[in-house]
Amino acid sequence: MRYIGFEGPIGAGKTTLVRALEKRLNGKVILEQADENPFLERFYQDKERYAFQAQIFFLLSRYQQQRQILQGDLFHEYFLGDYVFSRDTIFARMTLSEDELGLYSTIYNALVEQIPQPDLVVYLRARPETLMDRVRLRGKDYEAAMTIDYLRELCGIYEEFFRHYDDTPLLILDTDEFDYRSDPAELSRVCDLVLETLNRHISAEESASILPQELPA
């Protein structure tokens, strides 16, 4: 079983890419359930008051989803996720007070040891202005109060996070440069790039695991 995780700010195009690869690979998809978070709309309206509730809901729901990967799936060879568990800390550091972050970190550290690592992480980056256009276009009610300043801060924290990221193999794609949402050929090209990168890392991993045979005396 192989697991590919996709990351990036709101509107970067994670779910579009996951759905395309789902069809190509017959993969098992794990999508972030943002619409099910009862605190999210209130968070965008009053971040200081609802940040902790929204963050803990996401943390626990993501934990339950990630545990599915460890159980495996007889009918699929790939798990495809439109988030990576470790990025939960990005939003926590961005929105929580010092006391809240301390409590959050205690819970996070108790859960993260039980979470599988992806075979490849794909980071989709884009300029805040591009993200804002995409957010407005999809018109979700709970995102209506989102501001360009929030997206600028979010992009900055994502960049910092992945600048130091070394937990897994990483592929970075600048989604300002292409619009695979409306161009099937471009979407196919990006999917090819993701799979080529994954296979290259798998081959390197398998080669490294082969020990030289002991020579006869």
N, C-alpha and C positions, 0 to 999 in steps of 0.2 A: 504494500500500500504506500503510495506517494502522496504527499501533502504540499500544496502550493498555497501560500498566503499572499493576499494582495492588500496593499496599504496605500494611504494617501488621504488628503483632506477631503472634506465634503465636496462632492461634485467632480472629483478627479477622474471618475469613470471606472471604478473598481467593479461594480456589479455588472456593467455591460460586458467587461472582459471575462468575468467569471462565467456568465451565462453562455458566452460564445464558446469557451473552452469546455463547458459542461456538455454541449452538443457534440463537440469534436471528440472528446475523450470518454463520453458516457460517465462523467464524474459525479460524485456525490457533493452537492453544494451546501455550504454552511454560510448563511447570510445573517448579518447583524440585524436584529429585530428592533430597529429604532422606533418604528411605529407603535410598538407595544410598550414602550417606556412611558408610564403615566406621568412622569415628572418632566419630560423633555420640553414640551411647549412652555410650561411654567418656568423652566430653566432659562430659555431664551428671553423671557420677559423679565425675570428677576434672578440673575445668576447667583448672587450672593446667598439668597435664601434657599434655592433649590439645587445647588450644585452637588451637595453630598448625596442627597436622595437619588438624583439622576445617575451619579457615578456608581454608587453601590448597586443599583438595579442593573446597570450595564455589566458591571464586574461579575455578578453572580449569574446572570443569564449567559454571558460569554463562557463562563466556566462550565456550565451545564452543556453547552453546545460542543465545546472542545473535548469534553470527555467522550463524546460519540466517536471521535477519531481513534481513541485507544481501543474501543470495542471492535473496530474494523467493520467491513461490509463485504459480504460474499459476492455481491453483484457489481461492485465498482472497484477499479484499480486506483482511482485518484480521489482525494478530498480537495475541494476548492473552496477557500474561504475569502470573503470580501473584507476581512480584517485579520490582524494578528494580535494574539492575546497580550503580548508585552506592550503594545502601543496604548493600552488602557491607562498606563502611567502618564502618557502625554497630557491627556485631558485632566487627570487628577492634579498634576503639578500646575496646570494652567488655571484651574478654577477653584481649588479647595484652599481653605485657610490652613494655617500651620497645624492647629490641633486636629482638624479634619483629616489632613494629609497623614498625620501620624497614625490615626486609627485606620484609615484606608490602607496604609502600607502594611500594617499588621495583618489585615485580612488578605491583601494581595500576596504577601510572602508565604502565607499558609496554603494558598491555592496554586501558585505558579509552579511549584515543584511537581504537581500532578498533571501538568499540561504538556502535550507533545510538541516538539519543535518542528517547524516546516522543513521540507527538503529544499525549498526555495522561497524567498520573499521577494515580491515585486513591488517596488515603491513608485507610485504614480504621482508625479509632482506637476503643479501648474501655478501660474500667477494668481494672486487673489482676485484680480479683475475678471479673469477667465472663470474662476470658480463661482464668483458672484453671478455672472451671466447664466451659468448652468443651473445654479440653485433657483434663480428666478424663473427660468424656463420650465423646470419641473414642478414648481408651484405647490410644494407641500406646506400645509397650514402651519405646522410647528416650526418651520424654518423662516416664516415671514418676518420675524423680528431680528433675523441675523443681519449683522452689519459688516461693512468692508473692513473696519478696524479689527473686528473679531477674526475675520479670515486672514488678515495680515499677521496677526499674532499667532494664529494656528499654523500658518505656513512656516513661520520662523521657528516654531517649536518642533515641527516635523523635520525641518532641515537639520536642526541641532541633533535631534534624536538619531537620524540616519547617518549623520556625519561620524558618529561614534559607534554605529551598530556593527557588531561582528558575531552575533549569535548564530547566524546561518548564512549560506550563500545569498547574495543580494543582487538584484537587477534593478537599475534605476531608469525610468522612462519619463521623458518630458512630454506631457500630454498637450502642452500648448502647440506643439509642432504638428500635431495631426488630430483629426476628428473622426475617430473610428466609430462613433455613434451613428454617423450618417453615411459612412463609406465602407461597404462590405469588404472591398479589396484591402483597404487599410487595416481593418479589423483582422482579416486573415493574416496579414503580414505581421501584425503585433503578436498574434497567437503563435505563429511560427517562431518568432524570436524568443518568446517565453519558453516554449518546449525545447528549442535548441539549447538554451541556457541551462535548463533543468537536466537534459540528457548529458550535457558536457560535465556538469558537476557530479552526476551519478557515475559516469564513466571514471572520473578522477577518483571518486570515493572507492569504487570497486577495485581500481588498480592499486590504490594505496593499501587496501586490505589484504592483498595477495602477498604472502611472505615468501621469500626465496627458499627453495627446497635445500635441505642440508645435503652437502656433497658427501658422497661415500668416502670412507677412510681409505 
